[in-house]
Amino acid sequence: MPNPKGNAQNFENQPSKELTEQLNFRVTKEMKEEVKAQDDPPEFCREAIQKALDEKKGK
């Protein structure tokens, strides 16, 4: 049975940064369905958020 709390070491993040925080926000039903259709929805969201943050820093 999988650990319901998850295991941060399984994610593709930098080894020095643990995934300890959670972020919740509302999206449309269509957005949720598209994200859920991705191979790895949590990693997809992390990458998308990081990309947006990086772009914002660059401006």
N, C-alpha and C positions, 0 to 999 in steps of 0.2 A: 504494500500500500504506500503511495507516495506521501511525502511529508507535506501537509497542508500549508506550512509556512514557507515552503520552497527552499532552495539552496542557491544563494547568490553566486557561488563559484561556477555554476553551470551556464551563466550568461556570458556573452562575448563582450565584457567590459574590461577596462584596464585593471590589471591585478591590484593596483594600489587603491582602487576605489570600490568600496562595497556598495551594493544596491540595498540601502537600508530604508529609504524614504518612499512613500507612496504619494501619488498625485491623482486626484479625481476631478473630472470635468465632464460637462454634458456635450453630446454630439447628436447629430441627426441620426435617424434610424439607418439611412442609406450609408452614412459615414461608418457607423458601427459595423454594418454588414461587410463593407469593403475592407475594413481593417481585419475583421475576423477571418476573411477569406485569404489573408496572407499566410505564408508558410509558418512564420513565427511572429504573431501579432505583437507581443510585448517588445521584442527587439525592433520591429518595424516602427513602433511608436517612439521608442528611445532614439533611434536614428533620425527620425523625422524632426523631433524636437531639437536634438543636438544640431542638425543641419540649419534649422531656423535660427537658433541662437548664434551659431557661427556666422551666418549671413548678417545678422543684426549687428554683431561686433565689427564686421568688416565695413559697415557703412559709416 
